[in-house]
Amino acid sequence: MDAGALSPLIMLVLMFAIFYFLLIRPQQKRQKQVREMQDSLEKGQSVITIGGFHGVIHAIDEGTVVLESDEGVKLTYDRTAIREVKSEE
């Protein structure tokens, strides 16, 4: 085999490596951070859902979270619907 025949193979491997480090790996890290945040939710935390609802965790169990708004309205969401925990500031 000469170097000319290996060139397309090397380019293919190089392209896969670039895609992995620029696209796949950062997405996996982000998913891991979100999973850890959702697993560490606690009663009383202010959160934002993926739909934009702002509320305080009233109750929590294995798969669901009950959020309470300022008016005392309580809504039940899947734990995976929590996008972020609002900072205490």
VOVEX-129070 format. One record per residue (C-alpha): x, y, z; residue number from 0. Coordinates in pm, 1 decimal. Each point is the difference from the previous one (the first is absolute). Layout:
! VOVEX-129070
((X Y Z) NUM),
...
END
This chain:
! VOVEX-129070
((0.0 0.0 0.0) 0),
((131.2 341.3 -84.3) 1),
((-58.5 331.9 176.3) 2),
((-253.5 110.1 -263.3) 3),
((-236.7 -283.8 91.1) 4),
((9.2 81.1 372.4) 5),
((-70.9 370.0 -45.6) 6),
((-383.7 -29.4 -16.9) 7),
((-0.1 -226.6 305.1) 8),
((212.8 242.5 199.2) 9),
((-228.1 289.7 -99.3) 10),
((-307.3 -197.1 108.4) 11),
((152.1 -79.9 341.0) 12),
((110.2 361.4 41.3) 13),
((-350.2 126.6 -86.2) 14),
((-157.5 -236.7 254.3) 15),
((245.1 116.2 268.4) 16),
((-83.1 364.5 -68.6) 17),
((-376.1 -67.1 17.2) 18),
((44.4 -194.2 322.8) 19),
((197.4 269.9 181.8) 20),
((-197.2 298.0 -132.4) 21),
((-357.6 -134.9 -0.7) 22),
((-57.1 -334.0 170.5) 23),
((215.9 30.4 312.1) 24),
((-121.9 349.0 107.9) 25),
((-362.5 -113.2 -43.8) 26),
((61.5 -305.9 218.1) 27),
((156.7 218.3 269.9) 28),
((-299.7 235.8 -7.6) 29),
((-245.5 -291.8 27.1) 30),
((193.3 -135.0 299.0) 31),
((-15.1 341.1 174.0) 32),
((-376.2 25.5 -58.2) 33),
((-55.0 -354.0 131.2) 34),
((203.3 77.4 314.0) 35),
((-196.5 323.3 55.6) 36),
((-332.5 -181.7 -37.2) 37),
((112.0 -273.9 239.8) 38),
((102.0 254.5 265.5) 39),
((-328.1 197.0 8.1) 40),
((-129.7 80.6 348.9) 41),
((-320.4 134.4 148.2) 42),
((-5.6 380.7 19.1) 43),
((225.9 67.0 -299.6) 44),
((-111.4 250.0 -263.3) 45),
((8.3 -159.0 -344.7) 46),
((-85.8 66.2 -364.0) 47),
((-156.0 -269.4 -219.3) 48),
((72.7 -61.6 -366.8) 49),
((-333.5 169.9 -73.0) 50),
((103.5 315.4 185.0) 51),
((-208.6 -46.5 317.4) 52),
((166.3 153.8 305.5) 53),
((-86.6 -161.4 331.1) 54),
((116.6 -135.1 332.8) 55),
((25.1 -372.0 65.4) 56),
((-283.6 -89.0 238.4) 57),
((41.8 -379.7 -8.3) 58),
((228.8 -240.7 -179.6) 59),
((15.6 -374.7 -55.2) 60),
((183.7 -242.9 -228.4) 61),
((-142.0 115.9 -334.4) 62),
((-213.8 309.0 63.0) 63),
((25.6 345.1 152.5) 64),
((-287.5 210.4 132.9) 65),
((67.2 368.4 -65.5) 66),
((-179.0 283.8 173.3) 67),
((-35.5 345.3 -153.3) 68),
((-35.6 325.7 191.4) 69),
((-378.3 -25.5 -3.2) 70),
((2.3 -338.9 172.5) 71),
((-77.2 -193.3 -317.2) 72),
((163.5 -344.0 5.4) 73),
((97.0 -177.6 -322.1) 74),
((155.2 -344.6 -42.3) 75),
((287.2 -41.9 -245.2) 76),
((233.2 -281.1 -96.3) 77),
((336.1 40.0 166.2) 78),
((159.7 16.0 -346.3) 79),
((-202.0 314.8 -81.3) 80),
((215.5 209.2 235.5) 81),
((241.1 205.3 -209.9) 82),
((188.4 187.8 270.6) 83),
((7.8 96.0 364.9) 84),
((-21.9 376.3 50.5) 85),
((278.1 153.8 203.9) 86),
((-78.8 142.6 342.9) 87),
((97.1 354.3 -107.8) 88),
END
